[in-house]
């Protein structure tokens, strides 16, 4: 049987890391689009401005969905640790 190559989704941690990187890329795209919107406020091109605002809106929606996905993955990591007793024991405080 062939060895399967690893993907970011082979583990919950990998998927969480992938979603974090995706979140950063979305933020970069949002920053670029906001700069484009500020530069495109020429009344000669109203459709371009409208399209850029739509892109900004869609990026906002995508950002929210990615944040929700990251929260869900974090919950799954926590639950798995709880179920498999993978929680780190708190170290006793020294007096």
C-alpha positions as CSV (number, residue, x, y, z in Angstrom):
1,X,0.0,0.0,0.0
2,X,1.3,3.5,-0.9
3,X,2.2,5.9,1.9
4,X,-0.2,8.8,1.9
5,X,1.5,12.2,1.8
6,X,0.7,14.5,4.6
7,X,-1.7,17.3,4.1
8,X,-2.7,20.2,6.4
9,X,-5.9,18.3,7.2
10,X,-4.3,15.1,8.5
11,X,-4.8,16.4,12.0
12,X,-7.0,19.0,13.8
13,X,-3.8,21.0,14.6
14,X,-2.8,21.0,11.0
15,X,-6.2,22.2,9.9
16,X,-6.2,24.9,12.6
17,X,-2.7,26.1,11.4
18,X,-4.0,26.2,7.8
19,X,-7.0,28.2,8.8
20,X,-4.7,30.6,10.7
21,X,-2.6,31.1,7.5
22,X,-5.8,31.6,5.5
23,X,-7.0,34.2,7.9
24,X,-3.7,36.1,7.5
25,X,-4.1,36.0,3.7
26,X,-7.6,37.3,3.9
27,X,-6.5,40.2,6.1
28,X,-3.8,41.0,3.5
29,X,-6.3,40.9,0.7
30,X,-8.7,43.1,2.7
31,X,-6.0,45.7,3.3
32,X,-5.2,45.8,-0.5
33,X,-8.8,46.1,-1.4
34,X,-9.4,49.0,1.1
35,X,-6.4,50.8,-0.5
36,X,-7.9,50.1,-3.9
37,X,-11.3,51.5,-2.8
38,X,-9.7,54.7,-1.5
39,X,-7.8,55.1,-4.8
40,X,-10.9,54.3,-7.0
41,X,-13.2,57.0,-5.7
42,X,-13.1,58.6,-9.2
43,X,-16.7,59.4,-10.3
44,X,-15.7,58.3,-13.8
45,X,-15.6,54.7,-12.7
46,X,-18.6,54.0,-10.4
47,X,-18.9,50.3,-11.4
48,X,-15.3,49.7,-10.5
49,X,-15.9,51.2,-7.1
50,X,-19.0,49.1,-6.7
51,X,-17.2,46.0,-7.6
52,X,-14.4,46.7,-5.1
53,X,-16.9,47.3,-2.4
54,X,-18.5,43.9,-3.2
55,X,-15.1,42.2,-3.0
56,X,-14.6,43.9,0.4
57,X,-18.0,42.6,1.5
58,X,-17.3,39.1,0.4
59,X,-13.9,39.1,2.1
60,X,-15.6,40.2,5.3
61,X,-18.0,37.2,5.0
62,X,-15.1,34.8,4.3
63,X,-13.2,36.2,7.3
64,X,-16.1,35.6,9.6
65,X,-16.5,32.0,8.3
66,X,-12.8,31.3,8.8
67,X,-12.9,32.7,12.3
68,X,-15.8,30.4,13.1
69,X,-13.9,27.5,11.6
70,X,-10.9,28.2,13.7
71,X,-13.1,28.4,16.8
72,X,-14.7,25.0,16.0
73,X,-11.3,23.4,15.4
74,X,-10.0,24.8,18.7
75,X,-13.1,23.3,20.4
76,X,-12.4,20.0,18.7
77,X,-8.8,20.1,19.9
78,X,-9.9,20.8,23.5
79,X,-12.5,18.1,23.4
80,X,-10.0,15.5,22.0
81,X,-7.5,16.4,24.7
82,X,-10.2,16.1,27.4
83,X,-11.5,12.7,26.0
84,X,-8.0,11.3,25.6
85,X,-6.6,12.7,28.9
86,X,-4.0,14.7,26.9
87,X,-4.4,17.7,29.2
88,X,-1.3,19.0,30.8
89,X,-1.4,18.7,34.6
90,X,-1.0,22.1,36.3
91,X,2.3,22.4,38.1
92,X,2.0,23.0,41.8
93,X,2.8,26.5,42.8
94,X,5.8,27.0,45.0
95,X,5.4,29.0,48.2
